[in-house]
Amino acid sequence: MHWLFLGAAILFETIGTTALQASQQFSRPGPSLIVVLAYGASFYLLAMVLKFIPVGIAYAVWSGLGICFIAAIGYLMFGQKLDLPAVIGLAMIIGGIVVINLFSQSATH
């Protein structure tokens, strides 16, 4: 169940960061409100996850997947280009998350 909470925390963080871009530096009230609510929900769920998963592992997964999702959303929704080094770096982040989840004794399953 804690992995579902972590997934939801990542989802809300991704929504919040997407809304942050859409808020145009907090000049648009609708997206700005979404930023605050989504980040609030994300941090609350992340805090709940920390009862079961060590903070370093939880944060690595939360931030790593958030980075990758935001890069994809930036590319798809906002036309932000990714060059080869960026794609390689994102692949390395995903690889690190896979290694943590498959091989680390610190990650609870």
C-alpha positions in Angstrom: 0.0 0.0 0.0 2.9 2.4 0.7 4.1 2.1 -2.9 0.6 3.2 -4.0 0.9 6.2 -1.7 4.3 7.0 -3.2 2.9 6.7 -6.7 0.1 9.1 -5.8 2.7 11.5 -4.3 4.6 11.4 -7.5 1.4 12.0 -9.5 0.5 15.1 -7.4 4.1 16.4 -7.6 4.0 16.1 -11.4 0.6 17.9 -11.5 1.9 20.6 -9.2 5.0 21.2 -11.3 3.0 21.2 -14.6 0.7 23.7 -13.0 3.7 25.8 -11.9 4.7 26.2 -15.5 1.1 27.0 -16.5 0.8 29.5 -13.6 3.3 31.9 -15.4 5.2 32.8 -12.2 2.0 32.7 -10.1 0.3 35.4 -12.2 -2.7 33.1 -13.1 -4.8 32.2 -10.1 -6.2 28.8 -11.3 -2.9 27.1 -12.0 -1.4 28.8 -8.9 -4.1 27.2 -6.7 -3.4 23.8 -8.3 0.3 24.2 -7.5 -0.4 24.8 -3.8 -3.0 22.0 -3.5 -1.0 19.4 -5.5 2.2 20.0 -3.7 0.4 19.9 -0.4 -1.1 16.5 -1.3 2.2 15.3 -2.6 4.1 16.2 0.6 1.4 14.7 2.8 1.5 11.4 0.9 5.3 11.4 0.9 5.3 11.9 4.7 2.9 8.9 5.0 5.3 6.8 2.9 8.2 7.6 5.2 6.6 5.4 7.9 7.5 2.4 5.7 10.3 3.4 3.3 13.6 5.0 4.3 13.7 8.7 3.4 16.6 8.3 1.0 14.9 5.6 -1.0 11.5 7.3 -1.0 13.0 10.6 -2.0 15.1 9.1 -4.7 12.1 7.4 -6.3 9.8 10.4 -5.7 12.2 13.0 -7.2 13.7 10.7 -9.9 10.4 9.7 -11.4 9.1 13.2 -11.0 12.0 14.6 -13.0 11.4 12.1 -15.8 7.7 12.7 -15.9 8.1 16.5 -15.9 10.7 16.2 -18.7 8.2 14.2 -20.8 5.4 16.6 -20.0 7.6 19.6 -20.9 8.4 17.9 -24.2 4.8 16.9 -25.0 2.8 19.9 -23.6 5.2 22.8 -23.7 7.4 22.0 -26.7 10.6 21.9 -24.6 13.2 19.9 -26.5 15.4 17.2 -25.0 18.9 16.7 -26.5 20.8 13.4 -26.4 22.7 14.2 -23.1 19.3 15.0 -21.4 17.8 11.7 -22.6 20.8 9.8 -21.5 20.7 11.5 -18.1 17.0 10.7 -17.7 17.6 7.1 -18.7 20.3 6.9 -16.0 17.8 8.2 -13.4 15.4 5.5 -14.4 18.1 3.0 -14.3 19.1 4.1 -10.7 15.5 3.7 -9.6 15.3 0.2 -11.1 18.6 -0.8 -9.4 17.2 0.5 -6.0 14.0 -1.4 -6.4 15.4 -4.6 -7.7 18.6 -5.0 -5.6 18.6 -2.7 -2.6 17.9 -4.3 0.8 17.0 -0.8 2.0 13.9 -0.6 -0.2 11.0 -2.4 1.4 8.9 -4.5 -0.9 
